[in-house]
Amino acid sequence: MIQIVLWIIALAIAAFLFDRVALWAEDNGWIYWRRRKASTTSIGAILSDLNTVTNPSAQHVVEAKQAKKLEERDNGDPPEVRG
């Protein structure tokens, strides 16, 4: 019984230490943990670029999206909002 209690205490201490290290890394701007949220636009751009690298045939999709954004900006139309 005492061994189970010691394991639970050790896990709690490990979780606390992990949280503190993660908060420290977040303060240095290395990760997003609890205090700040990642912006969805930056995550989407990263995933899109990663998809282009791993799947070269997806390049035309990226180019089409960029062309559409440029066209909307040139026309003065508001950007399309997805919900």
PDB file as gemmi writes it, atoms N, CA and C in Angstrom:
CRYST1    1.000    1.000    1.000  90.00  90.00  90.00 P 1                      
ATOM      1  N   MET A   1       0.818  -1.195   0.000  1.00  0.00           N  
ATOM      2  CA  MET A   1       0.000   0.000   0.000  1.00  0.00           C  
ATOM      3  C   MET A   1       0.868   1.268   0.000  1.00  0.00           C  
ATOM      4  N   ILE A   2       1.910   1.250   0.795  1.00  0.00           N  
ATOM      5  CA  ILE A   2       2.784   2.418   0.875  1.00  0.00           C  
ATOM      6  C   ILE A   2       3.515   2.648  -0.451  1.00  0.00           C  
ATOM      7  N   GLN A   3       3.785   1.566  -1.181  1.00  0.00           N  
ATOM      8  CA  GLN A   3       4.465   1.697  -2.475  1.00  0.00           C  
ATOM      9  C   GLN A   3       3.566   2.417  -3.482  1.00  0.00           C  
ATOM     10  N   ILE A   4       2.274   2.147  -3.442  1.00  0.00           N  
ATOM     11  CA  ILE A   4       1.330   2.827  -4.343  1.00  0.00           C  
ATOM     12  C   ILE A   4       1.279   4.312  -4.022  1.00  0.00           C  
ATOM     13  N   VAL A   5       1.252   4.648  -2.753  1.00  0.00           N  
ATOM     14  CA  VAL A   5       1.226   6.053  -2.341  1.00  0.00           C  
ATOM     15  C   VAL A   5       2.501   6.763  -2.793  1.00  0.00           C  
ATOM     16  N   LEU A   6       3.632   6.100  -2.649  1.00  0.00           N  
ATOM     17  CA  LEU A   6       4.898   6.699  -3.094  1.00  0.00           C  
ATOM     18  C   LEU A   6       4.908   6.911  -4.609  1.00  0.00           C  
ATOM     19  N   TRP A   7       4.353   5.967  -5.385  1.00  0.00           N  
ATOM     20  CA  TRP A   7       4.268   6.123  -6.839  1.00  0.00           C  
ATOM     21  C   TRP A   7       3.372   7.305  -7.204  1.00  0.00           C  
ATOM     22  N   ILE A   8       2.262   7.451  -6.521  1.00  0.00           N  
ATOM     23  CA  ILE A   8       1.354   8.574  -6.800  1.00  0.00           C  
ATOM     24  C   ILE A   8       2.041   9.899  -6.484  1.00  0.00           C  
ATOM     25  N   ILE A   9       2.754   9.953  -5.374  1.00  0.00           N  
ATOM     26  CA  ILE A   9       3.485  11.177  -5.023  1.00  0.00           C  
ATOM     27  C   ILE A   9       4.574  11.467  -6.053  1.00  0.00           C  
ATOM     28  N   ALA A  10       5.291  10.437  -6.482  1.00  0.00           N  
ATOM     29  CA  ALA A  10       6.344  10.621  -7.492  1.00  0.00           C  
ATOM     30  C   ALA A  10       5.761  11.110  -8.809  1.00  0.00           C  
ATOM     31  N   LEU A  11       4.621  10.573  -9.220  1.00  0.00           N  
ATOM     32  CA  LEU A  11       3.973  11.029 -10.456  1.00  0.00           C  
ATOM     33  C   LEU A  11       3.501  12.471 -10.339  1.00  0.00           C  
ATOM     34  N   ALA A  12       2.974  12.842  -9.185  1.00  0.00           N  
ATOM     35  CA  ALA A  12       2.533  14.220  -8.983  1.00  0.00           C  
ATOM     36  C   ALA A  12       3.716  15.184  -9.057  1.00  0.00           C  
ATOM     37  N   ILE A  13       4.818  14.812  -8.441  1.00  0.00           N  
ATOM     38  CA  ILE A  13       6.022  15.660  -8.481  1.00  0.00           C  
ATOM     39  C   ILE A  13       6.542  15.760  -9.916  1.00  0.00           C  
ATOM     40  N   ALA A  14       6.557  14.635 -10.643  1.00  0.00           N  
ATOM     41  CA  ALA A  14       7.023  14.651 -12.034  1.00  0.00           C  
ATOM     42  C   ALA A  14       6.123  15.528 -12.903  1.00  0.00           C  
ATOM     43  N   ALA A  15       4.811  15.442 -12.694  1.00  0.00           N  
ATOM     44  CA  ALA A  15       3.883  16.276 -13.469  1.00  0.00           C  
ATOM     45  C   ALA A  15       4.095  17.750 -13.155  1.00  0.00           C  
ATOM     46  N   PHE A  16       4.298  18.071 -11.888  1.00  0.00           N  
ATOM     47  CA  PHE A  16       4.559  19.455 -11.502  1.00  0.00           C  
ATOM     48  C   PHE A  16       5.841  19.976 -12.139  1.00  0.00           C  
ATOM     49  N   LEU A  17       6.897  19.187 -12.089  1.00  0.00           N  
ATOM     50  CA  LEU A  17       8.174  19.605 -12.677  1.00  0.00           C  
ATOM     51  C   LEU A  17       8.059  19.760 -14.198  1.00  0.00           C  
ATOM     52  N   PHE A  18       7.347  18.848 -14.847  1.00  0.00           N  
ATOM     53  CA  PHE A  18       7.138  18.964 -16.291  1.00  0.00           C  
ATOM     54  C   PHE A  18       6.403  20.261 -16.619  1.00  0.00           C  
ATOM     55  N   ASP A  19       5.375  20.582 -15.829  1.00  0.00           N  
ATOM     56  CA  ASP A  19       4.612  21.809 -16.052  1.00  0.00           C  
ATOM     57  C   ASP A  19       5.503  23.037 -15.896  1.00  0.00           C  
ATOM     58  N   ARG A  20       6.354  23.044 -14.883  1.00  0.00           N  
ATOM     59  CA  ARG A  20       7.240  24.187 -14.665  1.00  0.00           C  
ATOM     60  C   ARG A  20       8.235  24.349 -15.815  1.00  0.00           C  
ATOM     61  N   VAL A  21       8.777  23.239 -16.290  1.00  0.00           N  
ATOM     62  CA  VAL A  21       9.714  23.295 -17.422  1.00  0.00           C  
ATOM     63  C   VAL A  21       8.981  23.787 -18.674  1.00  0.00           C  
ATOM     64  N   ALA A  22       7.760  23.314 -18.880  1.00  0.00           N  
ATOM     65  CA  ALA A  22       6.986  23.748 -20.045  1.00  0.00           C  
ATOM     66  C   ALA A  22       6.655  25.233 -19.958  1.00  0.00           C  
ATOM     67  N   LEU A  23       6.324  25.730 -18.774  1.00  0.00           N  
ATOM     68  CA  LEU A  23       6.072  27.169 -18.619  1.00  0.00           C  
ATOM     69  C   LEU A  23       7.333  27.987 -18.867  1.00  0.00           C  
ATOM     70  N   TRP A  24       8.470  27.479 -18.422  1.00  0.00           N  
ATOM     71  CA  TRP A  24       9.737  28.155 -18.682  1.00  0.00           C  
ATOM     72  C   TRP A  24      10.021  28.207 -20.186  1.00  0.00           C  
ATOM     73  N   ALA A  25       9.789  27.091 -20.869  1.00  0.00           N  
ATOM     74  CA  ALA A  25      10.003  27.059 -22.318  1.00  0.00           C  
ATOM     75  C   ALA A  25       9.031  28.000 -23.025  1.00  0.00           C  
ATOM     76  N   GLU A  26       7.809  28.113 -22.509  1.00  0.00           N  
ATOM     77  CA  GLU A  26       6.847  29.033 -23.106  1.00  0.00           C  
ATOM     78  C   GLU A  26       7.292  30.483 -22.909  1.00  0.00           C  
ATOM     79  N   ASP A  27       7.825  30.793 -21.743  1.00  0.00           N  
ATOM     80  CA  ASP A  27       8.332  32.145 -21.502  1.00  0.00           C  
ATOM     81  C   ASP A  27       9.464  32.503 -22.455  1.00  0.00           C  
ATOM     82  N   ASN A  28      10.244  31.517 -22.861  1.00  0.00           N  
ATOM     83  CA  ASN A  28      11.321  31.746 -23.816  1.00  0.00           C  
ATOM     84  C   ASN A  28      10.834  31.750 -25.259  1.00  0.00           C  
ATOM     85  N   GLY A  29       9.546  31.474 -25.471  1.00  0.00           N  
ATOM     86  CA  GLY A  29       8.973  31.509 -26.808  1.00  0.00           C  
ATOM     87  C   GLY A  29       9.206  30.254 -27.619  1.00  0.00           C  
ATOM     88  N   TRP A  30       9.574  29.169 -26.969  1.00  0.00           N  
ATOM     89  CA  TRP A  30       9.874  27.932 -27.691  1.00  0.00           C  
ATOM     90  C   TRP A  30       8.630  27.112 -27.972  1.00  0.00           C  
ATOM     91  N   ILE A  31       7.648  27.134 -27.065  1.00  0.00           N  
ATOM     92  CA  ILE A  31       6.433  26.328 -27.212  1.00  0.00           C  
ATOM     93  C   ILE A  31       5.235  27.132 -26.742  1.00  0.00           C  
ATOM     94  N   TYR A  32       4.045  26.642 -27.046  1.00  0.00           N  
ATOM     95  CA  TYR A  32       2.806  27.170 -26.483  1.00  0.00           C  
ATOM     96  C   TYR A  32       2.323  26.149 -25.465  1.00  0.00           C  
ATOM     97  N   TRP A  33       2.099  26.589 -24.229  1.00  0.00           N  
ATOM     98  CA  TRP A  33       1.720  25.625 -23.200  1.00  0.00           C  
ATOM     99  C   TRP A  33       0.396  26.013 -22.566  1.00  0.00           C  
ATOM    100  N   ARG A  34       0.382  26.937 -21.619  1.00  0.00           N  
ATOM    101  CA  ARG A  34      -0.857  27.289 -20.934  1.00  0.00           C  
ATOM    102  C   ARG A  34      -1.224  28.756 -21.066  1.00  0.00           C  
ATOM    103  N   ARG A  35      -0.270  29.618 -21.121  1.00  0.00           N  
ATOM    104  CA  ARG A  35      -0.553  31.055 -21.052  1.00  0.00           C  
ATOM    105  C   ARG A  35      -0.881  31.680 -22.396  1.00  0.00           C  
ATOM    106  N   ARG A  36      -0.279  31.179 -23.445  1.00  0.00           N  
ATOM    107  CA  ARG A  36      -0.500  31.753 -24.769  1.00  0.00           C  
ATOM    108  C   ARG A  36      -1.056  30.684 -25.692  1.00  0.00           C  
ATOM    109  N   LYS A  37      -1.853  31.113 -26.641  1.00  0.00           N  
ATOM    110  CA  LYS A  37      -2.401  30.201 -27.636  1.00  0.00           C  
ATOM    111  C   LYS A  37      -1.713  30.457 -28.967  1.00  0.00           C  
ATOM    112  N   ALA A  38      -1.494  29.398 -29.715  1.00  0.00           N  
ATOM    113  CA  ALA A  38      -0.906  29.534 -31.041  1.00  0.00           C  
ATOM    114  C   ALA A  38      -1.930  30.166 -31.971  1.00  0.00           C  
ATOM    115  N   SER A  39      -1.482  31.026 -32.849  1.00  0.00           N  
ATOM    116  CA  SER A  39      -2.406  31.605 -33.814  1.00  0.00           C  
ATOM    117  C   SER A  39      -2.703  30.568 -34.891  1.00  0.00           C  
ATOM    118  N   THR A  40      -3.967  30.470 -35.252  1.00  0.00           N  
ATOM    119  CA  THR A  40      -4.373  29.435 -36.210  1.00  0.00           C  
ATOM    120  C   THR A  40      -3.806  29.703 -37.595  1.00  0.00           C  
ATOM    121  N   THR A  41      -3.574  30.966 -37.932  1.00  0.00           N  
ATOM    122  CA  THR A  41      -3.039  31.258 -39.258  1.00  0.00           C  
ATOM    123  C   THR A  41      -1.608  30.757 -39.395  1.00  0.00           C  
ATOM    124  N   SER A  42      -0.825  30.890 -38.341  1.00  0.00           N  
ATOM    125  CA  SER A  42       0.554  30.422 -38.430  1.00  0.00           C  
ATOM    126  C   SER A  42       0.607  28.897 -38.460  1.00  0.00           C  
ATOM    127  N   ILE A  43      -0.269  28.246 -37.700  1.00  0.00           N  
ATOM    128  CA  ILE A  43      -0.311  26.783 -37.717  1.00  0.00           C  
ATOM    129  C   ILE A  43      -0.759  26.291 -39.086  1.00  0.00           C  
ATOM    130  N   GLY A  44      -1.761  26.948 -39.655  1.00  0.00           N  
ATOM    131  CA  GLY A  44      -2.237  26.553 -40.974  1.00  0.00           C  
ATOM    132  C   GLY A  44      -1.167  26.715 -42.044  1.00  0.00           C  
ATOM    133  N   ALA A  45      -0.416  27.795 -41.954  1.00  0.00           N  
ATOM    134  CA  ALA A  45       0.650  28.022 -42.926  1.00  0.00           C  
ATOM    135  C   ALA A  45       1.747  26.968 -42.798  1.00  0.00           C  
ATOM    136  N   ILE A  46       2.083  26.633 -41.560  1.00  0.00           N  
ATOM    137  CA  ILE A  46       3.112  25.617 -41.336  1.00  0.00           C  
ATOM    138  C   ILE A  46       2.661  24.264 -41.873  1.00  0.00           C  
ATOM    139  N   LEU A  47       1.415  23.892 -41.565  1.00  0.00           N  
ATOM    140  CA  LEU A  47       0.905  22.604 -42.041  1.00  0.00           C  
ATOM    141  C   LEU A  47       0.787  22.573 -43.561  1.00  0.00           C  
ATOM    142  N   SER A  48       0.412  23.704 -44.149  1.00  0.00           N  
ATOM    143  CA  SER A  48       0.316  23.772 -45.604  1.00  0.00           C  
ATOM    144  C   SER A  48       1.686  23.601 -46.250  1.00  0.00           C  
ATOM    145  N   ASP A  49       2.689  24.255 -45.693  1.00  0.00           N  
ATOM    146  CA  ASP A  49       4.048  24.117 -46.221  1.00  0.00           C  
ATOM    147  C   ASP A  49       4.569  22.697 -46.024  1.00  0.00           C  
ATOM    148  N   LEU A  50       4.268  22.118 -44.874  1.00  0.00           N  
ATOM    149  CA  LEU A  50       4.684  20.740 -44.620  1.00  0.00           C  
ATOM    150  C   LEU A  50       4.023  19.779 -45.605  1.00  0.00           C  
ATOM    151  N   ASN A  51       2.756  20.021 -45.895  1.00  0.00           N  
ATOM    152  CA  ASN A  51       2.053  19.181 -46.867  1.00  0.00           C  
ATOM    153  C   ASN A  51       2.664  19.334 -48.257  1.00  0.00           C  
ATOM    154  N   THR A  52       3.087  20.534 -48.589  1.00  0.00           N  
ATOM    155  CA  THR A  52       3.720  20.756 -49.890  1.00  0.00           C  
ATOM    156  C   THR A  52       5.034  19.984 -49.995  1.00  0.00           C  
ATOM    157  N   VAL A  53       5.776  19.930 -48.888  1.00  0.00           N  
ATOM    158  CA  VAL A  53       7.049  19.212 -48.891  1.00  0.00           C  
ATOM    159  C   VAL A  53       6.827  17.710 -48.998  1.00  0.00           C  
ATOM    160  N   THR A  54       5.867  17.199 -48.220  1.00  0.00           N  
ATOM    161  CA  THR A  54       5.648  15.755 -48.200  1.00  0.00           C  
ATOM    162  C   THR A  54       4.787  15.275 -49.363  1.00  0.00           C  
ATOM    163  N   ASN A  55       4.016  16.175 -49.964  1.00  0.00           N  
ATOM    164  CA  ASN A  55       3.127  15.807 -51.064  1.00  0.00           C  
ATOM    165  C   ASN A  55       3.250  16.869 -52.157  1.00  0.00           C  
ATOM    166  N   PRO A  56       4.221  16.737 -53.041  1.00  0.00           N  
ATOM    167  CA  PRO A  56       4.468  17.784 -54.044  1.00  0.00           C  
ATOM    168  C   PRO A  56       3.271  18.070 -54.951  1.00  0.00           C  
ATOM    169  N   SER A  57       2.376  17.122 -55.120  1.00  0.00           N  
ATOM    170  CA  SER A  57       1.220  17.366 -55.978  1.00  0.00           C  
ATOM    171  C   SER A  57       0.247  18.362 -55.346  1.00  0.00           C  
ATOM    172  N   ALA A  58       0.400  18.665 -54.055  1.00  0.00           N  
ATOM    173  CA  ALA A  58      -0.470  19.633 -53.389  1.00  0.00           C  
ATOM    174  C   ALA A  58      -0.024  21.065 -53.643  1.00  0.00           C  
ATOM    175  N   GLN A  59       1.077  21.257 -54.351  1.00  0.00           N  
ATOM    176  CA  GLN A  59       1.599  22.602 -54.614  1.00  0.00           C  
ATOM    177  C   GLN A  59       0.581  23.454 -55.368  1.00  0.00           C  
ATOM    178  N   HIS A  60      -0.181  22.845 -56.270  1.00  0.00           N  
ATOM    179  CA  HIS A  60      -1.148  23.632 -57.042  1.00  0.00           C  
ATOM    180  C   HIS A  60      -2.246  24.197 -56.143  1.00  0.00           C  
ATOM    181  N   VAL A  61      -2.575  23.520 -55.058  1.00  0.00           N  
ATOM    182  CA  VAL A  61      -3.582  24.022 -54.125  1.00  0.00           C  
ATOM    183  C   VAL A  61      -3.058  25.268 -53.422  1.00  0.00           C  
ATOM    184  N   VAL A  62      -1.820  25.224 -52.993  1.00  0.00           N  
ATOM    185  CA  VAL A  62      -1.210  26.378 -52.333  1.00  0.00           C  
ATOM    186  C   VAL A  62      -1.149  27.562 -53.289  1.00  0.00           C  
ATOM    187  N   GLU A  63      -0.752  27.310 -54.514  1.00  0.00           N  
ATOM    188  CA  GLU A  63      -0.672  28.392 -55.495  1.00  0.00           C  
ATOM    189  C   GLU A  63      -2.048  28.968 -55.796  1.00  0.00           C  
ATOM    190  N   ALA A  64      -3.076  28.128 -55.867  1.00  0.00           N  
ATOM    191  CA  ALA A  64      -4.433  28.616 -56.130  1.00  0.00           C  
ATOM    192  C   ALA A  64      -4.933  29.485 -54.975  1.00  0.00           C  
ATOM    193  N   LYS A  65      -4.648  29.089 -53.736  1.00  0.00           N  
ATOM    194  CA  LYS A  65      -5.060  29.888 -52.586  1.00  0.00           C  
ATOM    195  C   LYS A  65      -4.355  31.237 -52.576  1.00  0.00           C  
ATOM    196  N   GLN A  66      -3.062  31.234 -52.896  1.00  0.00           N  
ATOM    197  CA  GLN A  66      -2.322  32.493 -52.915  1.00  0.00           C  
ATOM    198  C   GLN A  66      -2.843  33.400 -54.028  1.00  0.00           C  
ATOM    199  N   ALA A  67      -3.158  32.833 -55.181  1.00  0.00           N  
ATOM    200  CA  ALA A  67      -3.691  33.631 -56.287  1.00  0.00           C  
ATOM    201  C   ALA A  67      -5.049  34.225 -55.910  1.00  0.00           C  
ATOM    202  N   LYS A  68      -5.877  33.446 -55.211  1.00  0.00           N  
ATOM    203  CA  LYS A  68      -7.190  33.943 -54.804  1.00  0.00           C  
ATOM    204  C   LYS A  68      -7.043  35.086 -53.808  1.00  0.00           C  
ATOM    205  N   LYS A  69      -6.109  34.965 -52.866  1.00  0.00           N  
ATOM    206  CA  LYS A  69      -5.894  36.047 -51.903  1.00  0.00           C  
ATOM    207  C   LYS A  69      -5.431  37.315 -52.599  1.00  0.00           C  
ATOM    208  N   LEU A  70      -4.504  37.172 -53.557  1.00  0.00           N  
ATOM    209  CA  LEU A  70      -4.025  38.336 -54.296  1.00  0.00           C  
ATOM    210  C   LEU A  70      -5.147  38.984 -55.095  1.00  0.00           C  
ATOM    211  N   GLU A  71      -5.983  38.166 -55.705  1.00  0.00           N  
ATOM    212  CA  GLU A  71      -7.095  38.688 -56.495  1.00  0.00           C  
ATOM    213  C   GLU A  71      -8.087  39.433 -55.609  1.00  0.00           C  
ATOM    214  N   GLU A  72      -8.398  38.878 -54.446  1.00  0.00           N  
ATOM    215  CA  GLU A  72      -9.316  39.552 -53.526  1.00  0.00           C  
ATOM    216  C   GLU A  72      -8.724  40.862 -53.032  1.00  0.00           C  
ATOM    217  N   ARG A  73      -7.431  40.867 -52.763  1.00  0.00           N  
ATOM    218  CA  ARG A  73      -6.786  42.090 -52.295  1.00  0.00           C  
ATOM    219  C   ARG A  73      -6.783  43.142 -53.404  1.00  0.00           C  
ATOM    220  N   ASP A  74      -6.525  42.735 -54.646  1.00  0.00           N  
ATOM    221  CA  ASP A  74      -6.500  43.683 -55.760  1.00  0.00           C  
ATOM    222  C   ASP A  74      -7.891  44.215 -56.071  1.00  0.00           C  
ATOM    223  N   ASN A  75      -8.922  43.386 -55.920  1.00  0.00           N  
ATOM    224  CA  ASN A  75     -10.289  43.812 -56.207  1.00  0.00           C  
ATOM    225  C   ASN A  75     -10.887  44.638 -55.081  1.00  0.00           C  
ATOM    226  N   GLY A  76     -10.286  44.581 -53.923  1.00  0.00           N  
ATOM    227  CA  GLY A  76     -10.825  45.291 -52.776  1.00  0.00           C  
ATOM    228  C   GLY A  76     -11.919  44.516 -52.076  1.00  0.00           C  
ATOM    229  N   ASP A  77     -12.139  43.266 -52.480  1.00  0.00           N  
ATOM    230  CA  ASP A  77     -13.147  42.440 -51.835  1.00  0.00           C  
ATOM    231  C   ASP A  77     -12.657  42.032 -50.449  1.00  0.00           C  
ATOM    232  N   PRO A  78     -13.590  41.895 -49.504  1.00  0.00           N  
ATOM    233  CA  PRO A  78     -13.154  41.407 -48.192  1.00  0.00           C  
ATOM    234  C   PRO A  78     -12.774  39.938 -48.295  1.00  0.00           C  
ATOM    235  N   PRO A  79     -11.825  39.507 -47.494  1.00  0.00           N  
ATOM    236  CA  PRO A  79     -11.424  38.095 -47.558  1.00  0.00           C  
ATOM    237  C   PRO A  79     -12.564  37.188 -47.125  1.00  0.00           C  
ATOM    238  N   GLU A  80     -12.576  35.995 -47.679  1.00  0.00           N  
ATOM    239  CA  GLU A  80     -13.616  35.031 -47.370  1.00  0.00           C  
ATOM    240  C   GLU A  80     -13.438  34.558 -45.922  1.00  0.00           C  
ATOM    241  N   VAL A  81     -14.527  34.591 -45.161  1.00  0.00           N  
ATOM    242  CA  VAL A  81     -14.494  34.177 -43.766  1.00  0.00           C  
ATOM    243  C   VAL A  81     -15.154  32.817 -43.641  1.00  0.00           C  
ATOM    244  N   ARG A  82     -14.417  31.896 -43.031  1.00  0.00           N  
ATOM    245  CA  ARG A  82     -14.975  30.565 -42.818  1.00  0.00           C  
ATOM    246  C   ARG A  82     -15.337  30.422 -41.359  1.00  0.00           C  
ATOM    247  N   GLY A  83     -16.436  29.761 -41.098  1.00  0.00           N  
ATOM    248  CA  GLY A  83     -16.892  29.629 -39.720  1.00  0.00           C  
ATOM    249  C   GLY A  83     -16.825  28.296 -39.181  1.00  0.00           C  
TER     250      GLY A  83                                                      
END                                                                             
